[in-house]
Amino acid sequence: MRRSVIRRKNKVYTFMLAVQRNLRHTRKKNNLTQSQLGAKLNVDQATISNFENGKTIMNIAQIYEMYLIFGSDFCCPNIEFIENVEGEGKVNGKGSYQSQLYRTI
């Protein structure tokens, strides 16, 4: 039992390191400063710095918001962001839109 807890914590730690590296890489690739990205996320520059340095952990909503800002450039290990468009039903004369945020791989 204890062994599985340690293994799970190691996987979470590895996941968070990958998200942190990807955040910094994607932000720089898109020529954004921490302040500019913070403005898009409605947080201050220090929060972005803390995300990138691992002092603060992003929640799943923040990770999904990063995906919405950067698209497929922002990826997370073991998470695939999914958006399904269904043609059934009508909303304002258009097909209905249903979004499933993510699934684990």
Residue frames as qw, qx, qy, qz and C-alpha x, y, z in Angstrom:
[[0.000, 0.885, 0.465, 0.000, 0.00, 0.00, 0.00],
 [0.295, -0.815, 0.099, 0.489, 2.70, 2.47, 0.98],
 [0.462, -0.142, 0.593, 0.644, 4.58, 1.62, -2.16],
 [0.259, 0.610, 0.639, 0.392, 1.62, 2.55, -4.36],
 [0.129, -0.945, -0.224, 0.202, 1.30, 5.91, -2.57],
 [0.391, -0.607, 0.360, 0.591, 4.96, 6.68, -3.24],
 [0.407, 0.163, 0.696, 0.569, 4.63, 5.58, -6.87],
 [0.128, 0.813, 0.546, 0.156, 1.53, 7.77, -7.31],
 [0.229, -0.903, -0.023, 0.361, 3.26, 10.79, -5.75],
 [0.443, -0.337, 0.524, 0.644, 6.25, 10.31, -8.06],
 [0.322, 0.455, 0.687, 0.467, 3.95, 10.26, -11.09],
 [0.026, -0.933, -0.356, 0.045, 2.21, 13.45, -9.93],
 [0.372, -0.738, 0.217, 0.520, 5.59, 15.13, -9.36],
 [0.434, -0.039, 0.641, 0.632, 6.79, 14.09, -12.83],
 [0.207, 0.706, 0.621, 0.271, 3.54, 15.36, -14.37],
 [0.141, -0.949, -0.177, 0.220, 3.84, 18.74, -12.65],
 [0.423, -0.513, 0.402, 0.629, 7.48, 19.14, -13.76],
 [0.370, 0.262, 0.690, 0.565, 6.42, 18.47, -17.36],
 [0.061, 0.864, 0.489, 0.103, 3.58, 21.02, -17.11],
 [0.303, -0.846, 0.040, 0.436, 5.96, 23.63, -15.65],
 [0.422, -0.268, 0.548, 0.670, 8.54, 23.11, -18.40],
 [0.277, 0.488, 0.700, 0.442, 5.86, 23.16, -21.07],
 [0.051, -0.920, -0.358, 0.153, 4.36, 26.37, -19.68],
 [0.298, -0.729, 0.246, 0.565, 7.68, 28.22, -19.78],
 [0.389, -0.052, 0.692, 0.606, 8.57, 26.83, -23.22],
 [0.209, 0.640, 0.684, 0.282, 5.17, 27.64, -24.73],
 [0.111, -0.921, -0.215, 0.304, 5.08, 31.13, -23.22],
 [0.299, -0.604, 0.401, 0.621, 8.53, 31.95, -24.62],
 [0.377, 0.181, 0.760, 0.497, 7.71, 30.36, -27.98],
 [0.110, 0.779, 0.578, 0.219, 4.72, 32.73, -28.24],
 [0.323, 0.344, -0.089, 0.877, 6.87, 35.72, -27.23],
 [0.452, -0.761, -0.272, -0.377, 4.87, 36.45, -24.08],
 [0.093, 0.437, -0.615, 0.650, 6.29, 37.80, -20.84],
 [0.224, -0.275, -0.871, 0.339, 5.07, 36.45, -17.55],
 [0.150, 0.338, 0.319, -0.872, 3.15, 39.70, -17.06],
 [0.431, 0.176, -0.430, -0.774, 1.42, 39.40, -20.44],
 [0.442, -0.124, -0.876, -0.152, 0.41, 35.80, -19.79],
 [0.115, -0.278, -0.718, 0.627, -0.74, 36.75, -16.30],
 [0.303, 0.246, 0.037, -0.920, -2.98, 39.44, -17.80],
 [0.508, 0.041, -0.656, -0.557, -4.57, 36.85, -20.10],
 [0.492, -0.217, -0.837, 0.101, -5.21, 34.52, -17.15],
 [0.378, -0.760, -0.114, -0.516, -6.25, 37.36, -14.85],
 [0.800, -0.508, -0.121, 0.295, -3.42, 36.65, -12.38],
 [0.055, -0.949, 0.274, 0.143, -0.29, 38.63, -11.61],
 [0.533, 0.646, -0.544, 0.049, 3.23, 38.03, -12.90],
 [0.223, -0.489, 0.771, -0.341, 4.33, 36.44, -9.63],
 [0.823, 0.051, 0.437, -0.360, 1.71, 33.71, -10.01],
 [0.818, 0.540, -0.186, -0.069, 3.05, 32.78, -13.46],
 [0.210, 0.662, -0.669, 0.264, 6.58, 32.78, -12.05],
 [0.511, -0.310, 0.689, -0.410, 5.45, 30.54, -9.20],
 [0.912, 0.271, 0.161, -0.262, 3.76, 28.16, -11.68],
 [0.683, 0.629, -0.365, 0.069, 6.92, 27.95, -13.77],
 [0.131, 0.576, -0.706, 0.391, 9.19, 27.42, -10.74],
 [0.590, -0.170, -0.789, -0.006, 6.94, 24.89, -9.02],
 [0.018, 0.064, -0.570, 0.819, 6.15, 27.03, -5.99],
 [0.566, 0.216, 0.315, -0.731, 2.45, 26.98, -6.89],
 [0.277, 0.105, 0.925, 0.238, 0.56, 24.11, -8.50],
 [0.367, 0.057, -0.331, -0.867, -1.87, 24.85, -11.32],
 [0.573, 0.170, 0.690, -0.408, -5.33, 23.32, -10.96],
 [0.453, 0.266, 0.783, 0.334, -7.05, 21.54, -13.83],
 [0.264, 0.880, 0.380, -0.110, -9.10, 24.64, -14.72],
 [0.087, -0.860, 0.302, 0.402, -5.93, 26.70, -15.11],
 [0.416, -0.212, 0.776, 0.424, -4.30, 23.97, -17.19],
 [0.419, 0.560, 0.695, 0.165, -7.35, 23.88, -19.46],
 [0.128, 0.949, 0.122, -0.260, -7.32, 27.67, -19.75],
 [0.264, -0.612, 0.560, 0.492, -3.67, 27.47, -20.86],
 [0.432, 0.172, 0.815, 0.346, -4.78, 25.01, -23.54],
 [0.297, 0.816, 0.494, -0.044, -7.51, 27.43, -24.65],
 [0.034, -0.907, 0.175, 0.382, -4.94, 30.24, -24.94],
 [0.137, -0.598, 0.688, 0.387, -2.16, 28.29, -26.66],
 [0.831, 0.318, -0.227, -0.397, -4.08, 25.51, -28.39],
 [0.992, 0.019, -0.103, 0.068, -2.22, 22.33, -29.18],
 [0.386, 0.647, -0.461, 0.469, 1.14, 24.05, -28.49],
 [0.329, -0.468, 0.592, -0.568, 0.39, 23.56, -24.79],
 [0.792, -0.056, -0.568, -0.218, 0.31, 19.88, -24.01],
 [0.521, -0.539, 0.528, -0.400, 0.25, 17.93, -20.79],
 [0.216, 0.238, -0.944, -0.067, 1.61, 14.42, -20.41],
 [0.045, -0.222, -0.961, 0.161, -1.13, 11.80, -20.09],
 [0.273, 0.600, 0.487, -0.573, -3.93, 14.33, -20.74],
 [0.203, 0.230, 0.638, 0.706, -5.60, 14.78, -24.08],
 [0.251, 0.375, 0.265, -0.852, -7.87, 17.80, -24.48],
 [0.188, 0.328, 0.867, 0.323, -11.02, 16.90, -26.38],
 [0.325, 0.355, 0.146, -0.864, -13.62, 19.05, -28.07],
 [0.262, 0.300, 0.890, 0.223, -16.55, 17.32, -29.72],
 [0.323, 0.220, -0.091, -0.916, -18.87, 19.11, -32.08],
 [0.304, 0.309, 0.900, -0.038, -22.25, 17.48, -32.57],
 [0.079, -0.093, -0.466, -0.876, -24.50, 18.42, -35.44],
 [0.263, -0.531, -0.793, -0.144, -27.71, 17.41, -33.72],
 [0.239, -0.766, -0.449, 0.393, -29.91, 20.11, -32.26],
 [0.331, 0.651, 0.171, 0.662, -29.81, 23.80, -33.02],
 [0.375, -0.667, -0.279, 0.580, -28.55, 26.74, -31.03],
 [0.077, 0.753, -0.086, -0.648, -29.08, 30.12, -32.73],
 [0.715, 0.630, -0.090, -0.288, -29.46, 28.39, -36.10],
 [0.308, 0.610, -0.729, 0.020, -26.18, 26.52, -35.73],
 [0.792, -0.083, -0.604, 0.018, -25.37, 22.98, -34.69],
 [0.638, -0.758, 0.046, -0.128, -25.07, 22.42, -30.99],
 [0.417, 0.604, -0.580, 0.355, -21.65, 22.36, -29.43],
 [0.847, -0.525, -0.023, -0.079, -20.66, 20.01, -26.68],
 [0.320, 0.697, -0.568, 0.300, -17.24, 20.13, -25.09],
 [0.902, -0.391, -0.135, 0.124, -15.62, 17.42, -23.04],
 [0.143, -0.940, 0.306, 0.041, -12.63, 19.09, -21.41],
 [0.141, 0.624, -0.768, 0.003, -10.11, 16.29, -21.16],
 [0.975, -0.150, -0.067, -0.152, -9.45, 12.61, -20.71],
 [0.405, -0.665, 0.620, 0.098, -6.50, 10.82, -19.24],
 [0.708, 0.473, -0.484, -0.203, -4.49, 8.59, -21.49]]
